[in-house]
Amino acid sequence: ITSATCYSQCPIGYFFDETDAQSKKCTRCNSPCESCEGTGDSCLSCDGTGDRLYVYDYGCYADCPVKTAADLSNLKCINCPAQCDECSTLEGGDNCYRCTPPYLLEFGLCVTEC
């Protein structure tokens, strides 16, 4: 931040740059991070650049990675249940719709036998 204001916590869009502990300065997050921590590339939320809206493992994605699903309420990718390759984040039930072989899909669950 260019002003000479002291902060106990960096504002949204900035992170505390620990590379120079004496300067204690807030540095702007790198795009596509909207907010970040530790480094400018460790995203906590995404700014939508290149349609990358969803955050997962400190990265921004246009589509969530394999074995994860988009949670539209907070724009994060969440892990699918074990043995599930594709799932949805709909609440209130089993949400798998493609299982990792040799597992079989039965009513939204991955099972060994039907």
VOBA-1610 file (N, C-alpha, C; in pm, whole numbers, padded with zeros to 5 digits, always signed):
BEGIN
Ile+00087-00117+00000Ile+00000+00000+00000Ile+00091+00122+00000Thr+00059+00219-00078Thr+00148+00332-00095Thr+00137+00434+00018Ser+00028+00437+00092Ser+00016+00535+00201Ser+00099+00490+00320Ala+00119+00581+00413Ala+00199+00551+00532Ala+00108+00509+00647Thr+00001+00439+00618Thr-00093+00393+00719Thr-00046+00261+00778Cys-00059+00247+00910Cys-00025+00122+00976Cys-00150+00035+00986Tyr-00133-00094+00959Tyr-00244-00189+00963Tyr-00207-00304+01055Ser-00303-00351+01133Ser-00280-00472+01212Ser-00305-00594+01124Gln-00380-00574+01017Gln-00412-00678+00920Gln-00423-00610+00784Cys-00374-00675+00681Cys-00381-00615+00548Cys-00525-00613+00498Pro-00562-00511+00422Pro-00697-00507+00365Pro-00716-00615+00259Ile-00842-00642+00224Ile-00873-00741+00121Ile-00803-00701-00008Gly-00743-00800-00074Gly-00669-00775-00197Gly-00520-00758-00174Tyr-00479-00762-00047Tyr-00338-00747-00010Tyr-00300-00858+00087Phe-00170-00885+00097Phe-00120-00983+00194Phe+00001-00924+00265Phe+00026-00972+00386Phe+00142-00928+00462Phe+00266-00993+00403Asp+00353-00913+00346Asp+00473-00962+00280Asp+00580-00989+00385Glu+00605-01116+00411Glu+00699-01154+00516Glu+00842-01169+00465Thr+00866-01136+00338Thr+01002-01147+00286Thr+01095-01044+00349Asp+01039-00934+00394Asp+01116-00832+00466Asp+01042-00800+00594Ala+01072-00876+00700Ala+00998-00866+00826Ala+01004-00726+00887Gln+01108-00650+00858Gln+01119-00517+00917Gln+01029-00415+00848Ser+01000-00436+00720Ser+00917-00337+00649Ser+00769-00353+00684Lys+00727-00474+00718Lys+00588-00502+00754Lys+00491-00436+00658Lys+00512-00461+00530Lys+00426-00395+00432Lys+00323-00491+00374Cys+00214-00433+00332Cys+00108-00507+00264Cys+00134-00495+00114Thr+00129-00609+00045Thr+00154-00616-00098Thr+00028-00667-00168Arg-00001-00611-00284Arg-00122-00649-00358Arg-00112-00795-00403Cys-00225-00865-00395Cys-00235-01003-00447Cys-00218-01001-00598Asn-00165-01109-00652Asn-00152-01124-00797Asn-00284-01175-00855Ser-00319-01127-00974Ser-00437-01178-01043Ser-00409-01322-01084Pro-00504-01413-01072Pro-00647-01394-01052Pro-00693-01396-00907Cys-00601-01380-00810Cys-00642-01378-00669Cys-00714-01247-00637Glu-00830-01257-00576Glu-00899-01139-00524Glu-00851-01112-00382Ser-00833-01220-00305Ser-00772-01212-00173Ser-00672-01326-00164Cys-00569-01309-00080Cys-00462-01408-00073Cys-00398-01404+00064Glu-00310-01502+00090Glu-00235-01503+00216Glu-00097-01562+00194Gly+00001-01513+00266Gly+00136-01567+00258Gly+00215-01521+00138Thr+00160-01539+00019Thr+00221-01491-00104Thr+00110-01434-00192Gly+00148-01361-00294Gly+00051-01302-00384Gly-00021-01403-00471Asp+00031-01527-00475Asp-00029-01632-00558Asp-00105-01737-00478Ser-00117-01721-00347Ser-00191-01816-00262Ser-00332-01762-00242Cys-00420-01794-00336Cys-00554-01735-00341Cys-00648-01790-00234Leu-00722-01700-00172Leu-00832-01736-00084Leu-00965-01714-00155Ser-00966-01623-00252Ser-01081-01600-00339Ser-01027-01550-00472Cys-01111-01557-00576Cys-01067-01527-00712Cys-01140-01407-00768Asp-01074-01333-00858Asp-01133-01210-00914Asp-01208-01232-01044Gly-01209-01355-01097Gly-01284-01385-01219Gly-01207-01367-01347Thr-01080-01327-01340Thr-00998-01311-01460Thr-00993-01443-01537Gly-01020-01437-01667Gly-01019-01557-01750Gly-01125-01658-01708Asp-01236-01609-01655Asp-01346-01693-01606Asp-01305-01784-01491Arg-01193-01755-01427Arg-01148-01836-01314Arg-01213-01781-01187Leu-01324-01843-01148Leu-01402-01797-01033Leu-01382-01882-00909Tyr-01351-02012-00928Tyr-01351-02107-00817Tyr-01212-02125-00758Val-01204-02121-00625Val-01076-02140-00558Val-01068-02283-00505Tyr-00949-02343-00524Tyr-00921-02477-00472Tyr-00771-02488-00450Asp-00732-02528-00331Asp-00591-02547-00298Asp-00508-02424-00336Tyr-00560-02307-00303Tyr-00496-02176-00324Tyr-00480-02136-00470Gly-00548-02205-00561Gly-00545-02170-00703Gly-00685-02134-00751Cys-00693-02066-00865Cys-00822-02026-00923Cys-00849-02106-01050Tyr-00973-02148-01067Tyr-01012-02235-01178Tyr-01142-02188-01241Ala-01152-02205-01374Ala-01279-02180-01442Ala-01373-02298-01417Asp-01319-02418-01413Asp-01392-02540-01380Asp-01315-02609-01269Cys-01387-02668-01176Cys-01320-02736-01066Cys-01244-02859-01116Pro-01130-02890-01052Pro-01051-03007-01091Pro-01128-03139-01072Val-01077-03245-01132Val-01134-03379-01117Val-01143-03414-00968Lys-01249-03484-00933Lys-01277-03529-00797Lys-01315-03415-00704Thr-01354-03301-00762Thr-01407-03189-00684Thr-01533-03137-00754Ala-01609-03056-00682Ala-01731-02998-00738Ala-01743-02853-00693Ala-01805-02772-00776Ala-01821-02630-00747Ala-01930-02608-00643Asp-01894-02536-00538Asp-01992-02491-00439Asp-02027-02348-00477Leu-02142-02329-00538Leu-02181-02198-00590Leu-02205-02095-00482Ser-02231-02138-00359Ser-02259-02043-00252Ser-02135-01967-00207Asn-02016-02028-00221Asn-01894-01958-00179Asn-01782-01963-00284Leu-01815-02010-00405Leu-01720-02014-00517Leu-01592-02088-00483Lys-01607-02203-00416Lys-01494-02290-00384Lys-01520-02427-00445Cys-01414-02500-00473Cys-01425-02639-00517Cys-01411-02725-00392Ile-01505-02817-00374Ile-01498-02907-00259Ile-01472-03049-00308Asn-01406-03128-00225Asn-01373-03266-00261Asn-01497-03353-00269Cys-01499-03440-00368Cys-01604-03542-00378Cys-01579-03648-00271Pro-01682-03728-00239Pro-01661-03839-00145Pro-01558-03938-00199Ala-01505-04021-00111Ala-01406-04123-00150Ala-01462-04212-00260Gln-01379-04256-00350Gln-01411-04342-00463Gln-01505-04277-00565Cys-01523-04146-00556Cys-01613-04076-00646Cys-01531-03983-00737Asp-01546-03998-00870Asp-01473-03915-00964Asp-01545-03785-00997Glu-01677-03789-01001Glu-01757-03669-01030Glu-01875-03664-00935Cys-01901-03543-00885Cys-02010-03527-00790Cys-02069-03388-00804Ser-02177-03365-00732Ser-02236-03232-00725Ser-02233-03189-00579Thr-02263-03064-00555Thr-02262-03013-00418Thr-02402-02991-00365Leu-02501-03053-00428Leu-02638-03039-00380Leu-02648-03093-00238Glu-02710-03015-00152Glu-02723-03057-00013Glu-02837-03157+00003Gly-02828-03232+00110Gly-02938-03319+00145Gly-02938-03453+00075Gly-02824-03514+00056Gly-02826-03647-00004Gly-02693-03687-00063Asp-02693-03805-00119Asp-02573-03859-00182Asp-02556-03792-00317Asn-02435-03753-00349Asn-02415-03665-00464Asn-02315-03714-00568Cys-02277-03840-00566Cys-02184-03890-00666Cys-02260-03931-00791Tyr-02204-03904-00909Tyr-02265-03954-01031Tyr-02166-04024-01124Arg-02040-04041-01080Arg-01945-04127-01153Arg-01841-04175-01052Cys-01826-04307-01044Cys-01736-04368-00946Cys-01604-04410-01009Thr-01502-04420-00927Thr-01372-04471-00968Thr-01383-04623-00980Pro-01346-04681-01096Pro-01351-04827-01108Pro-01261-04892-01004Pro-01298-05001-00946Pro-01407-05093-00978Pro-01537-05061-00904Tyr-01548-04946-00841Tyr-01670-04913-00766Tyr-01787-04890-00860Leu-01906-04918-00812Leu-02029-04906-00888Leu-02116-04798-00826Leu-02190-04729-00909Leu-02278-04622-00863Leu-02415-04679-00827Glu-02458-04650-00706Glu-02591-04693-00661Glu-02653-04581-00579Phe-02753-04516-00635Phe-02827-04408-00569Phe-02734-04300-00514Gly-02636-04259-00594Gly-02548-04150-00555Gly-02430-04191-00467Leu-02416-04320-00441Leu-02305-04373-00361Leu-02218-04464-00444Cys-02091-04473-00410Cys-02000-04566-00475Cys-01988-04690-00386Val-02027-04805-00442Val-02031-04929-00367Val-01951-05037-00440Thr-01916-05143-00365Thr-01842-05254-00426Thr-01935-05355-00491Glu-02059-05363-00443Glu-02160-05454-00502Glu-02295-05386-00500Cys-02376-05417-00601Cys-02514-05364-00605Cys-02607-05456-00529
//
